[in-house]
């Protein structure tokens, strides 16, 4: 009964955060659209997210329970905020930024692995052509990949940044969804070092020169260090999706698309898919 109650509570919390983030971003898209979006794509995206979130929440709770049962403690403690606590809000912001850069390293590695070894599953996300906040869903298998490749390593690192800023989780969620949003709101010159929706759209582009570029979700640092950085030209806003397959039109297509798609993405300009 306790497990059921905990799972239900986590799912309810996830839905609430999801509603807040998607509502704010959809309002931004409608108020300042870079490109009009069809209403039915948002409705379909809502359905896929509604099915995805319980799976993801249950897996996350399972990981926490497993670690607690095995007595596994974080291997590394990062006191990001305590040494600069005297700076107040400025120190808290600095701690959040450093924590985000560290977390983005693990996201970057997971993202590269998905493109290189797990493409047929990750391709569901890349097949989306009407890309917006609500319609930025993933295949349900992404919950498992995220657990193993991202949640497990980051769970072995503890940081006091979350204690300094209790809303840090909601901030990261907002960021990972906003970078898919077709709103005119963007970071401008700050895009050189922080990921925004224009930077990440290159990653989803249909144009071969953009393939396997801009993997990061928060900072451009890891793309720069590992040679996958692409600097946008002024006004660059490419069409997105996959030429080989349409985005899922219903739940059945969403679930079985990996069975109908090649295991490896096509190479471009001599670039080995990364």
N, C-alpha and C positions, 0 to 999 in steps of 0.2 A: 504493500500500500504506500509506503514512504517513497519507493522508487517511482510509482505511478504519479504521486503527487508532485515530486520533484521534476519529473519529465513534463508534466502538464504546466507547471509554473514556468519552466524554462521556455517552453513553446509559446506560452502566453506573452512572456517578456519579449521574445524574438518577434512575434507578430506586432507588438506595440511599437518596438523600435523600427520595424519595417514600415509600418503605417506612417510614422512621423517622417522618416527619411524620404519615402516615395511621395508623400503628399507635398512636402516642401519643394522637392525637385520638379515634380510635375507642374506645380504652380509657376516655378521659374521658367520652365519650358514653354508654358502657355503665354506667359507675360513677355518673354523675350526669345522667341524661337529662332534658331539658326536655320531650321528647315522644318516644314509642317510634318506632323506625324499622324498616321491613321489611328482612330480611336480603337479599332478592333485589335490592333497589335498590343495596345496597353491592356485590354481586357484579357487577351490570351496570356500575356506576361504575368498578370495577376494570378491566373489559374496555376501556371507553372511554379511560381514562387510559393503559392499556398500549399502545393504538394511537396516542394523542396524543403521548406523550413522545418517541418516536424522531423524529417529524416536527419537534417543537419543538427538540430537541437538534441535529438536522442543520442547521436554519435558523440557529441561534445560532452553530454552528461556521462555517457559510458566511459569516456576517456578519464574524466575526473574521478569517477568511482573506481576505475581500475588502478589509477595512480594511488588513490587513498588506500585501497585494499592491499596493494603491494608495498605501501609505505615509501613510495618513491617521492623524493623531495627535489625541488629545482637544483640543478647542478651549478648554476651561476647566479649570483645576486648582483644586480646593477643599481646601486644607490644613485640614481640620476638626479634626484631632487634634493635630498638631504644636505649635500655639501653647499648648495646654493639657495637654501630655503630662505635666507635673509633677503633675497631679492624679491620675495613675494610672488605676485602674478607673473613677473618677467621670468623668474626662475622656474615656475611651474610650466610656462610655455616652452622654455628651453628644454626642460626634461621631456615634455611630450614630443617635441621635434626629434630629439635624439632617439627616444623609444620608437618613434615611427620609422626612422631611417633603419634601425636595427631590424625591426619587424619586416620592413620592405625587402631586406636582403633575403630573408627566408621565402617571402612571397616570390621574389625574382627567381630564385632557384627552382621553386615548385613550378613556376610558369614555364621556365625553360625545359624542365623535365616533361611537362605536359605536351609541349610542342614536339619534342624529340621522340618520346616513347608512348605517349597516351593520346595521340592526336585525334583518333577517331571519336573519342569521348569529348575532348575539349572542343572539337570542331562544331559541336552543337551551338556553343556560345558564339563562335565566329560566323556561323551561318546567318545570323540575324542581320537583316537589311534595314529594317525600320528600327534603328538602334536608339533607345531612349532609356531613361532611368528605370521605368517599370519593365521594359522589354529587354533588360540586360541579364536575363536568366541564364542558368547553366543546366547541363544535364544532371540528373539526380546522382549519377556516379561521382560528380564533382565533390559532393559532400564527403565521400570516402577518401578521395585524393587529397582534399584539403586537410582532413583529419591526419592522415599519415605523413604527408609531406610538409605541412605547415603547422598544424596545431600541436603535434607531438614535439617537434624541436623547440617551438616557442614556449611550450609549457614547462620546459626544463630551464627556462630563464625567468627570473622574477625581477620586476622593476618597481620602484616606488612612484613612478610617474602616474600610474593609475590612481594611487591614493591621493596624489597631489591634485589631480583633476578627475573627479568621479565620472565625468561625461566623456572620458577618453574613448571608450568603446563606441559610443554613438558617433563621435567625431570620425573615427576610422571607417565606420560603416557608411557614413555620409560620403566620405572621400571615394571609397571603392565603387559606389554607385554613381556619384556625380561625374566621374571621368567618362561615363558612357552617355552622358546627357547632351542632347542637341540644343542647348541653350547658348545664347550669345555671351553669357556670363563666363569669363575665363580669367586666368591669372596674368595675362599680358606678359611683360618682361620677366616676371618671376618664373615663367614656364621654363626658363633655361635650367632651373634646378629643382622645380617642383612640378609634379605631373598634374595636368588639367585635362579637360575634355577634348581640347584640340590636339594635345600631345598623344593621348591614348587612342584617338580616332585613327591615327596613322597605323597603329597596331592591328586595327580591324580592316584596313583598306583593301580594296579589290586590286589595287595597282601593284604590280610585281616589285617595283623599286622599294615598296614599303614592307615587303614580307619580312617577318622575323626581326622587326625593329620595335623599340619602345616597349619593353616588357614590364617596366616598373609601374607601380600603382601609386606611390607617394613621392618618391624622389627620382631624379634622372641620374643620380650618382652611379648606381649599379650598371645602368645601360652604358654610361660613359666608360666605366672601368673595364667592362667586358666586351666592348666593341659593338653594341647593338643600338647605339644612340642615333636617332635621326632628327636633325634640326628642321623644323617646319619652315617652309617659305611663307611669305606674307599672304594671308587669306587662304591658305591651303586647307581644304575641307573635302577629302575624297569620299566617293561612294564606298560603302562597306558591305561585307558579306562574303560569301564564297561562290565562285562561278560554277562550281561543280554540283552544288546542291542548294535547294531552297531551305529557308528556315522552317521549322516544324509548324504545321498548321493545326495540329490537334494533339491530344495527350499521347495517342498511340505513336504518332510520328516523332514526338519528343522522346519517348522511351526507346524506340527501336532504331532511331537514326544512326547510332554508332555501328549497327550491324550492316548498314547500307552504305557506309562511307569508307574510303581507303584508309589504311592504317597510318600512312605517312603523308604529310602535306607536300605539295609540289615544290621543287627547288626553284629559285629565281636568281637570275643574273649570276649563276655559279655559286650561290650561297647554299651551303648545306643547311637544311632545315634544323633550327636550333630549339 
